[in-house]
C-alpha cells in the first residue's frame, strides 16, 4: 500500500511538472518560439549577411530584433506598424496613377512654391559639419563612378556636403496670417528636419525628421485647427525641396533622394515584408535589391512614410523637374540593421514617363529576381481593388 501511494505521488509530480512546462511555453507566446540567431558576434554579422540571415534572426516580419541591450542577448519586440503590405500596394498605386502620372500629364497638384521667407518663418537653420552616414558610402561611390564619371568612385567631401538641421523653435505666422507660438517640446524633442544636401551628386539624404503635425498628434485638434497651428512650410517634401533649391546651382538636376537610419515602424514593416520574400541568397547589404515603379514592391515603398516625400516632390515640382522614371533600392547594414540600419535610395531618372521593366541603367547592379509575396503564398494575401482606397497623407 505504501509503495502504491509513493508511485501515485510521483505520478502526480510528473503531471504537475509537465503542466508547468507547457504553461510556461504557452505564456511566452509566438515570440518565444521564433528562431534565434546562431551567432551574434559582430564579426560574423559583418561578413556577408543575406536574406537567409534575416529570416533566421527575425523569423517573423512583425517582430524587430532589438540589440539595444547587448549583442549576446537580443530580444524580440512586436512592431507597432499600422500599414499592411496589401494596403501599401493599393495606396502606392493610387499615389502613382492619380498624383504622379497626372502631374506628368499636365494636371499639376497646385502646390505652393516655398522660398527663403518661408524657411525663416518659425524655423532656424542649424548648419552641421559631418560626412555622409557611413551606411551610404557604397551607394554614393557607385553614383560617382557610374552616373557621374567626372566625380569618380569616392564619397562626398566636406566641401561637397551641406548638412542642415531645420528646427521649428520660433514663433511664426500661419497660413491665415495669424501669429502662433513655437510648437512646444515633447519628450525633449521639437519638430525638425535633418538632411544632407549634395548638389554635385544631384542628391540629398534625409536622416532624421519630426514633423510639426506629428509633434501635435496628441493635441486632439481638428484638421483646420491643426493646419492653423503649424507653419506654412511644414511637410517634409516641401522642406527638403526648398533647402535643396536654395543650395543647388541647378535644382532641376535633383535625381537621388536617400533615406538613412529608417526607424518608422510602418516603413520597416514593409521593408521586412520585402526582405522576407527574397531568395535566401539575396544580399541585404549594399547593393541590396532594387525595384522599378511598375512593381508592387516599389509602389508599397512609395506609400510608406519614408517614400511619400519622393512622390510629392515628383508631383509638386514637375514644372521644374520634368517627367521622371522612378525606381527604388533598399538595403540594410549589420549589426545595426535591426535598429537604425534600414536604408532606401530613390532614383528619379530624367526624360521618361512610365515604368521601365528592366530598371534604370544607372543602377544596373547584380540583382536577384525577387519572389513576390503572392508567389510565396503568404497567408491572407489578396489583391485589393482600387475603388475606395484612401490615398496616403504626408505629414
Helices and strands as residue ranges (DSSP letters): H 2-32, H 42-47, H 51-58, E 63-66, E 75-78, H 85-95, I 96-100, H 101-104, H 116-119, E 123-128, G 134-136, H 137-142, I 143-147, E 162-168, E 172-173, E 179-180, E 192-198, G 199-201, E 203-210, H 212-215, H 223-228, H 236-247, G 251-253, E 256-259, H 265-276, E 289-292, H 296-302, H 308-316, H 318-321, E 324-332, G 336-338, E 342-350, G 361-363, H 373-376
